[in-house]
Amino acid sequence: MSRNTISGVNAGSMADIAFLLLIFFLVTTTFEEDEGIKSVIPKPCPVGVDCSSDVAKKNIFTIQLNRNNELMANNETITIEELRENVKAFIDNNGDESCDYCNGVKKETLSDNPQKAIISIHTDREASYDRYIGVQNELTGAYYELREELSKTKFNKSVDNLTEEELKILQDSYPFRISEADVK
């Protein structure tokens, strides 16, 4: 008496187990949130109000990044390493001598004061993302260094140890004014 039996593993419930494992891992996994570049987008101009303003040309620091990743600042070719110092000199110039905390050289071709200084960036669509981020890092670094210097002279503290009120004073002293549109 021989019987033909086929032995095997019952896999009927394997799909249920895989589904439960999938749900478990989806529920328990945390995803890191990408930070990206923090920017504040201006509110739309109310209807019927003229929101345009004239800005003196000397108060605009123009940065151009072309498709070959070459950098120009105020129509002069520079390296990315030179950008931070050029931006700091522009912002901290104190051309109209209204800034009592500025350390600039009061050059007529640079900004009047930090409140009027605008950084205008023009980037070619074919420029590399890494180079664009490098420009953004240098701009952020320039503002951070200016605020750090003011913090040490005004509060005798590092920026990292300031209260919210003191930090607001620094931000108002050196406002981060960057435009990626044409400034007129």
Accessible surface in RSA format (square Angstrom, percent):
REM  Atomic radii and reference values for relative SASA: ProtOr
REM  Chains: A
REM  Algorithm: Lee & Richards
REM  Probe-radius: 1.40
REM  Slices: 20
REM RES _ NUM      All-atoms   Total-Side   Main-Chain    Non-polar    All polar
REM                ABS   REL    ABS   REL    ABS   REL    ABS   REL    ABS   REL
RES MET A   1   240.95 124.8 156.70 103.7  84.24 200.6 136.04 115.7 104.91 139.0
RES SER A   2   107.60  90.9  73.54  98.1  34.06  78.5  49.66 105.8  57.94  81.2
RES ARG A   3   203.16  85.3 174.03  88.7  29.14  69.4  69.00  94.3 134.17  81.3
RES ASN A   4   151.88 104.7 115.87 112.0  36.00  86.7  37.11  89.3 114.77 110.9
RES THR A   5   103.89  73.9  73.32  74.3  30.57  72.9  48.47  65.1  55.42  83.8
RES ILE A   6   174.47  99.3 140.82 104.9  33.66  81.1 143.58 103.4  30.89  83.8
RES SER A   7   110.00  93.0  81.49 108.8  28.51  65.7  52.37 111.5  57.63  80.7
RES GLY A   8    75.00  92.5   0.00   N/A  75.00  92.5  37.70 103.4  37.30  83.5
RES VAL A   9   134.77  88.7 105.96  95.9  28.81  69.4 110.54  96.0  24.23  65.7
RES ASN A  10   136.42  94.1 107.78 104.2  28.65  69.0  42.34 101.9  94.09  90.9
RES ALA A  11    63.29  58.2  47.25  72.9  16.04  36.5  48.44  68.2  14.85  39.3
RES GLY A  12    62.18  76.7   0.00   N/A  62.18  76.7  39.76 109.1  22.42  50.2
RES SER A  13    64.34  54.4  59.70  79.7   4.65  10.7  37.00  78.8  27.34  38.3
RES MET A  14   113.07  58.6 110.53  73.1   2.55   6.1  93.99  79.9  19.08  25.3
RES ALA A  15    74.26  68.3  60.76  93.8  13.50  30.7  68.76  96.8   5.50  14.6
RES ASP A  16    91.17  63.9  88.92  88.5   2.25   5.3  22.61  53.2  68.57  68.4
RES ILE A  17    88.72  50.5  88.43  65.9   0.29   0.7  88.72  63.9   0.00   0.0
RES ALA A  18    60.35  55.5  51.54  79.5   8.81  20.0  55.24  77.8   5.11  13.5
RES PHE A  19   121.09  60.6 117.06  72.5   4.02  10.5 120.96  73.3   0.13   0.4
RES LEU A  20   115.91  64.5 111.11  79.5   4.80  12.1 111.37  78.2   4.54  12.2
RES LEU A  21    94.31  52.5  93.67  67.0   0.64   1.6  94.17  66.1   0.14   0.4
RES LEU A  22   101.53  56.5  97.19  69.5   4.34  10.9 100.87  70.8   0.65   1.8
RES ILE A  23    72.42  41.2  71.92  53.6   0.51   1.2  72.42  52.2   0.00   0.0
RES PHE A  24   111.06  55.6 105.95  65.6   5.10  13.3 110.97  67.3   0.09   0.3
RES PHE A  25   116.64  58.4 115.93  71.8   0.71   1.9 116.17  70.4   0.47   1.4
RES LEU A  26   111.02  61.8  96.72  69.2  14.30  35.9  97.30  68.3  13.72  36.9
RES VAL A  27   115.86  76.2  88.34  80.0  27.52  66.3  94.46  82.1  21.40  58.0
RES THR A  28    75.22  53.5  47.24  47.9  27.97  66.7  48.11  64.6  27.10  41.0
RES THR A  29    67.02  47.7  49.96  50.7  17.06  40.7  42.04  56.5  24.98  37.8
RES THR A  30   120.51  85.7  98.86 100.2  21.65  51.6  76.17 102.3  44.34  67.0
RES PHE A  31   162.92  81.5 133.52  82.7  29.41  76.5 136.23  82.6  26.69  76.4
RES GLU A  32   164.01  94.2 138.40 104.7  25.61  61.0  65.05 125.8  98.96  80.8
RES GLU A  33   159.03  91.3 137.98 104.4  21.06  50.1  54.26 105.0 104.77  85.5
RES ASP A  34   139.44  97.7 113.16 112.6  26.28  62.1  38.21  89.9 101.23 101.0
RES GLU A  35   135.18  77.6 105.90  80.1  29.28  69.7  48.32  93.5  86.86  70.9
RES GLY A  36    64.11  79.1   0.00   N/A  64.11  79.1  38.87 106.7  25.24  56.5
RES ILE A  37    79.16  45.0  49.30  36.7  29.86  72.0  53.16  38.3  26.00  70.6
RES LYS A  38   167.64  81.8 139.11  85.4  28.52  67.9  96.11  86.5  71.53  76.2
RES SER A  39    86.85  73.4  51.19  68.3  35.66  82.1  37.80  80.5  49.05  68.7
RES VAL A  40   146.40  96.3 118.49 107.3  27.91  67.3 121.64 105.7  24.76  67.2
RES ILE A  41   149.67  85.2 129.56  96.5  20.10  48.5 130.35  93.9  19.32  52.4
RES PRO A  42   111.66  81.4  93.17  84.9  18.49  67.2 102.02  84.2   9.63  59.9
RES LYS A  43   187.98  91.7 164.85 101.1  23.13  55.1 110.57  99.5  77.41  82.5
RES PRO A  44   123.50  90.0 100.38  91.5  23.12  84.0 111.88  92.4  11.62  72.2
RES CYS A  45    60.04  45.4  32.75  36.5  27.29  64.1  30.92  78.3  29.12  31.4
RES PRO A  46    84.52  61.6  70.73  64.5  13.79  50.1  81.88  67.6   2.64  16.4
RES VAL A  47   156.65 103.1 127.85 115.7  28.80  69.4 134.21 116.6  22.44  60.8
RES GLY A  48    84.12 103.7   0.00   N/A  84.12 103.7  42.35 116.2  41.77  93.5
RES VAL A  49    86.56  57.0  70.29  63.6  16.27  39.2  74.58  64.8  11.98  32.5
RES ASP A  50   122.27  85.7  89.58  89.2  32.70  77.3  44.00 103.6  78.28  78.1
RES CYS A  51    74.28  56.2  38.16  42.6  36.12  84.9  32.99  83.6  41.29  44.5
RES SER A  52    89.89  76.0  61.23  81.7  28.66  66.0  54.02 115.0  35.87  50.3
RES SER A  53    83.53  70.6  61.91  82.6  21.62  49.8  45.68  97.3  37.85  53.0
RES ASP A  54   149.75 104.9 118.59 118.0  31.15  73.7  37.04  87.2 112.71 112.4
RES VAL A  55    37.44  24.6  20.76  18.8  16.68  40.2  24.65  21.4  12.79  34.7
RES ALA A  56    54.17  49.8  35.23  54.4  18.94  43.1  46.88  66.0   7.29  19.3
RES LYS A  57   181.23  88.4 169.39 103.9  11.84  28.2 115.06 103.6  66.17  70.5
RES LYS A  58    72.45  35.3  62.91  38.6   9.54  22.7  43.79  39.4  28.67  30.5
RES ASN A  59     5.76   4.0   5.76   5.6   0.00   0.0   0.07   0.2   5.69   5.5
RES ILE A  60    24.20  13.8  17.18  12.8   7.02  16.9  17.18  12.4   7.02  19.0
RES PHE A  61     7.66   3.8   7.66   4.7   0.00   0.0   7.66   4.6   0.00   0.0
RES THR A  62    35.70  25.4  35.20  35.7   0.50   1.2  17.92  24.1  17.78  26.9
RES ILE A  63     0.11   0.1   0.11   0.1   0.00   0.0   0.11   0.1   0.00   0.0
RES GLN A  64    69.33  38.8  68.60  50.1   0.73   1.7  16.18  34.4  53.15  40.3
RES LEU A  65     3.65   2.0   0.93   0.7   2.72   6.8   1.34   0.9   2.31   6.2
RES ASN A  66    54.45  37.5  51.47  49.7   2.98   7.2  30.59  73.6  23.86  23.1
RES ARG A  67   136.91  57.5 123.21  62.8  13.70  32.6  33.86  46.3 103.05  62.5
RES ASN A  68   103.08  71.1  79.04  76.4  24.04  57.9  20.27  48.8  82.80  80.0
RES ASN A  69    47.17  32.5  43.29  41.8   3.88   9.3  10.81  26.0  36.35  35.1
RES GLU A  70    90.53  52.0  85.38  64.6   5.15  12.3  30.30  58.6  60.23  49.2
RES LEU A  71     1.48   0.8   0.00   0.0   1.48   3.7   0.00   0.0   1.48   4.0
RES MET A  72    63.28  32.8  63.12  41.8   0.16   0.4  32.17  27.4  31.11  41.2
RES ALA A  73     5.22   4.8   1.55   2.4   3.67   8.4   1.55   2.2   3.67   9.7
RES ASN A  74    57.57  39.7  43.70  42.2  13.87  33.4  27.62  66.5  29.95  29.0
RES ASN A  75   116.32  80.2  95.59  92.4  20.73  49.9  23.39  56.3  92.93  89.8
RES GLU A  76   119.50  68.6 114.95  87.0   4.56  10.8  36.68  70.9  82.83  67.6
RES THR A  77   107.45  76.4  79.24  80.3  28.22  67.2  55.34  74.3  52.11  78.8
RES ILE A  78    19.25  11.0  11.17   8.3   8.08  19.5  14.25  10.3   5.00  13.6
RES THR A  79    69.40  49.4  67.12  68.0   2.28   5.4  66.04  88.7   3.36   5.1
RES ILE A  80    26.30  15.0  25.85  19.3   0.46   1.1  25.85  18.6   0.46   1.2
RES GLU A  81   132.39  76.0 109.53  82.9  22.86  54.4  67.95 131.4  64.44  52.6
RES GLU A  82    85.21  48.9  80.71  61.1   4.49  10.7  32.50  62.9  52.71  43.0
RES LEU A  83     0.00   0.0   0.00   0.0   0.00   0.0   0.00   0.0   0.00   0.0
RES ARG A  84    61.78  25.9  61.76  31.5   0.02   0.1  13.19  18.0  48.59  29.4
RES GLU A  85   102.70  59.0  99.23  75.1   3.47   8.3  53.52 103.5  49.18  40.2
RES ASN A  86    53.69  37.0  48.55  46.9   5.14  12.4   8.10  19.5  45.59  44.1
RES VAL A  87     0.03   0.0   0.03   0.0   0.00   0.0   0.03   0.0   0.00   0.0
RES LYS A  88    28.39  13.9  27.79  17.0   0.61   1.4  13.58  12.2  14.81  15.8
RES ALA A  89    50.34  46.3  38.34  59.2  12.00  27.3  48.64  68.5   1.70   4.5
RES PHE A  90     1.21   0.6   1.14   0.7   0.07   0.2   1.14   0.7   0.07   0.2
RES ILE A  91     0.56   0.3   0.56   0.4   0.00   0.0   0.56   0.4   0.00   0.0
RES ASP A  92    10.40   7.3  10.40  10.3   0.00   0.0   4.09   9.6   6.31   6.3
RES ASN A  93     0.07   0.0   0.00   0.0   0.07   0.2   0.07   0.2   0.00   0.0
RES ASN A  94     7.10   4.9   7.10   6.9   0.00   0.0   0.28   0.7   6.82   6.6
RES GLY A  95    23.53  29.0   0.00   N/A  23.53  29.0   0.88   2.4  22.65  50.7
RES ASP A  96    60.73  42.5  31.67  31.5  29.06  68.7  33.79  79.5  26.94  26.9
RES GLU A  97   122.09  70.1  95.06  71.9  27.03  64.4  20.17  39.0 101.92  83.2
RES SER A  98    76.91  65.0  38.39  51.2  38.52  88.7  44.70  95.2  32.21  45.1
RES CYS A  99    10.75   8.1   1.74   1.9   9.02  21.2   6.06  15.4   4.69   5.1
RES ASP A 100   142.96 100.1 101.59 101.1  41.37  97.8  52.35 123.2  90.60  90.4
RES TYR A 101    53.95  25.2  37.04  21.1  16.92  44.0  44.75  33.6   9.20  11.3
RES CYS A 102    16.69  12.6   0.00   0.0  16.69  39.2   0.00   0.0  16.69  18.0
RES ASN A 103   111.86  77.1  80.55  77.8  31.30  75.4  33.09  79.6  78.77  76.1
RES GLY A 104    20.13  24.8   0.00   N/A  20.13  24.8   7.91  21.7  12.23  27.4
RES VAL A 105   116.59  76.7  88.24  79.9  28.35  68.3  95.84  83.3  20.75  56.3
RES LYS A 106    98.73  48.2  80.42  49.3  18.31  43.6  40.86  36.8  57.86  61.6
RES LYS A 107   115.10  56.2 110.36  67.7   4.73  11.3  61.24  55.1  53.86  57.4
RES GLU A 108   149.66  85.9 137.69 104.2  11.97  28.5  51.72 100.0  97.94  80.0
RES THR A 109    97.98  69.7  82.82  84.0  15.16  36.1  80.78 108.5  17.20  26.0
RES LEU A 110    26.90  15.0  26.90  19.2   0.00   0.0  26.90  18.9   0.00   0.0
RES SER A 111     0.00   0.0   0.00   0.0   0.00   0.0   0.00   0.0   0.00   0.0
RES ASP A 112    16.10  11.3  16.10  16.0   0.00   0.0   0.34   0.8  15.76  15.7
RES ASN A 113    12.72   8.8  12.72  12.3   0.00   0.0   1.32   3.2  11.39  11.0
RES PRO A 114     0.94   0.7   0.04   0.0   0.90   3.3   0.04   0.0   0.90   5.6
RES GLN A 115    79.59  44.5  71.89  52.5   7.70  18.3  50.34 107.1  29.26  22.2
RES LYS A 116    95.68  46.7  91.94  56.4   3.74   8.9  57.11  51.4  38.57  41.1
RES ALA A 117     0.27   0.3   0.11   0.2   0.16   0.4   0.11   0.2   0.16   0.4
RES ILE A 118    15.64   8.9  15.64  11.6   0.00   0.0  15.64  11.3   0.00   0.0
RES ILE A 119     0.00   0.0   0.00   0.0   0.00   0.0   0.00   0.0   0.00   0.0
RES SER A 120     1.54   1.3   1.54   2.1   0.00   0.0   0.60   1.3   0.94   1.3
RES ILE A 121     3.27   1.9   1.21   0.9   2.06   5.0   1.21   0.9   2.06   5.6
RES HIS A 122    58.49  32.0  53.07  36.9   5.42  13.9  30.57  31.5  27.92  32.5
RES THR A 123    55.33  39.4  22.45  22.8  32.88  78.4  23.19  31.2  32.14  48.6
RES ASP A 124    48.11  33.7  34.43  34.3  13.69  32.4  13.41  31.6  34.71  34.6
RES ARG A 125   239.15 100.4 201.20 102.6  37.95  90.4  82.77 113.1 156.38  94.8
RES GLU A 126   118.15  67.8  93.62  70.8  24.53  58.4  38.67  74.8  79.48  64.9
RES ALA A 127    16.17  14.9   0.13   0.2  16.04  36.5   0.13   0.2  16.04  42.5
RES SER A 128    43.35  36.6  34.20  45.6   9.15  21.1  38.48  81.9   4.87   6.8
RES TYR A 129   152.91  71.4 142.79  81.2  10.12  26.3 115.39  86.7  37.52  46.3
RES ASP A 130   120.61  84.5 108.63 108.1  11.98  28.3  33.43  78.7  87.18  86.9
RES ARG A 131    66.85  28.1  62.71  32.0   4.14   9.9  15.74  21.5  51.11  31.0
RES TYR A 132    37.29  17.4  37.29  21.2   0.00   0.0  25.94  19.5  11.35  14.0
RES ILE A 133    44.14  25.1  44.14  32.9   0.00   0.0  44.14  31.8   0.00   0.0
RES GLY A 134    18.86  23.3   0.00   N/A  18.86  23.3  18.35  50.4   0.51   1.1
RES VAL A 135     1.29   0.8   1.29   1.2   0.00   0.0   1.29   1.1   0.00   0.0
RES GLN A 136    15.72   8.8  15.52  11.3   0.20   0.5   6.17  13.1   9.55   7.2
RES ASN A 137    85.44  58.9  80.60  77.9   4.85  11.7  17.95  43.2  67.49  65.2
RES GLU A 138    35.92  20.6  35.92  27.2   0.00   0.0   0.30   0.6  35.62  29.1
RES LEU A 139     0.00   0.0   0.00   0.0   0.00   0.0   0.00   0.0   0.00   0.0
RES THR A 140    74.42  52.9  73.84  74.9   0.58   1.4  59.66  80.1  14.77  22.3
RES GLY A 141    11.37  14.0   0.00   N/A  11.37  14.0  11.05  30.3   0.32   0.7
RES ALA A 142     0.00   0.0   0.00   0.0   0.00   0.0   0.00   0.0   0.00   0.0
RES TYR A 143     3.71   1.7   3.71   2.1   0.00   0.0   3.06   2.3   0.65   0.8
RES TYR A 144    98.10  45.8  95.36  54.3   2.74   7.1  84.50  63.5  13.60  16.8
RES GLU A 145    50.88  29.2  49.68  37.6   1.21   2.9  25.61  49.5  25.28  20.6
RES LEU A 146     4.31   2.4   3.45   2.5   0.86   2.2   3.54   2.5   0.77   2.1
RES ARG A 147    40.85  17.2  40.85  20.8   0.00   0.0   5.99   8.2  34.86  21.1
RES GLU A 148    25.16  14.4  25.16  19.0   0.00   0.0  21.19  41.0   3.98   3.2
RES GLU A 149    74.33  42.7  70.89  53.6   3.44   8.2  41.14  79.6  33.19  27.1
RES LEU A 150    10.05   5.6   6.45   4.6   3.60   9.0   9.52   6.7   0.53   1.4
RES SER A 151     0.00   0.0   0.00   0.0   0.00   0.0   0.00   0.0   0.00   0.0
RES LYS A 152   117.71  57.4 109.19  67.0   8.52  20.3  60.13  54.1  57.58  61.3
RES THR A 153   114.45  81.4  78.81  79.9  35.64  84.9  77.77 104.5  36.68  55.4
RES LYS A 154   110.47  53.9  76.83  47.1  33.63  80.1  44.64  40.2  65.82  70.1
RES PHE A 155    40.97  20.5  23.07  14.3  17.90  46.6  30.03  18.2  10.94  31.3
RES ASN A 156   135.19  93.2 114.54 110.7  20.65  49.7  27.95  67.3 107.23 103.6
RES LYS A 157    70.94  34.6  61.93  38.0   9.01  21.5  51.41  46.3  19.53  20.8
RES SER A 158    34.06  28.8  29.27  39.1   4.79  11.0  21.54  45.9  12.52  17.5
RES VAL A 159    21.21  14.0  15.62  14.1   5.60  13.5  15.62  13.6   5.60  15.2
RES ASP A 160   117.16  82.1  82.03  81.6  35.13  83.1  32.59  76.7  84.57  84.3
RES ASN A 161    99.97  68.9  80.31  77.6  19.66  47.4  22.28  53.6  77.69  75.1
RES LEU A 162    26.53  14.8   0.42   0.3  26.11  65.6   0.81   0.6  25.72  69.2
RES THR A 163    74.28  52.8  66.02  66.9   8.27  19.7  71.27  95.7   3.01   4.6
RES GLU A 164   145.71  83.7 136.66 103.4   9.05  21.5  65.03 125.8  80.68  65.9
RES GLU A 165   132.78  76.2 124.49  94.2   8.28  19.7  45.70  88.4  87.08  71.1
RES GLU A 166    29.94  17.2  29.94  22.6   0.00   0.0   9.25  17.9  20.69  16.9
RES LEU A 167    52.36  29.2  52.36  37.5   0.00   0.0  52.36  36.8   0.00   0.0
RES LYS A 168   116.78  57.0 115.95  71.1   0.83   2.0  80.79  72.7  35.99  38.3
RES ILE A 169    59.95  34.1  57.99  43.2   1.96   4.7  59.56  42.9   0.39   1.1
RES LEU A 170     0.00   0.0   0.00   0.0   0.00   0.0   0.00   0.0   0.00   0.0
RES GLN A 171    72.51  40.5  69.60  50.9   2.91   6.9  14.39  30.6  58.12  44.1
RES ASP A 172    74.47  52.2  65.48  65.2   8.99  21.3  30.34  71.4  44.13  44.0
RES SER A 173    10.79   9.1   8.00  10.7   2.79   6.4   2.71   5.8   8.08  11.3
RES TYR A 174     4.21   2.0   4.21   2.4   0.00   0.0   0.00   0.0   4.21   5.2
RES PRO A 175    29.74  21.7  27.27  24.9   2.47   9.0  29.34  24.2   0.40   2.5
RES PHE A 176    88.96  44.5  63.11  39.1  25.85  67.3  63.11  38.3  25.85  74.0
RES ARG A 177    88.16  37.0  82.38  42.0   5.79  13.8  28.10  38.4  60.07  36.4
RES ILE A 178    46.23  26.3  12.10   9.0  34.13  82.3  12.66   9.1  33.57  91.1
RES SER A 179    26.12  22.1  21.25  28.4   4.88  11.2  18.79  40.0   7.34  10.3
RES GLU A 180   102.56  58.9  69.39  52.5  33.17  79.0  32.38  62.6  70.18  57.3
RES ALA A 181    66.33  61.0  57.59  88.9   8.73  19.9  65.82  92.7   0.50   1.3
RES ASP A 182   107.89  75.6  83.23  82.8  24.66  58.3  22.41  52.7  85.48  85.3
RES VAL A 183    38.89  25.6  13.84  12.5  25.05  60.4  17.11  14.9  21.77  59.1
RES LYS A 184   184.22  89.9 156.37  95.9  27.85  66.3 120.69 108.6  63.52  67.7
END  Absolute sums over single chains surface
CHAIN  1 A    13653.6      11020.6       2633.1       7657.1       5996.5
END  Absolute sums over all chains
TOTAL         13653.6      11020.6       2633.1       7657.1       5996.5
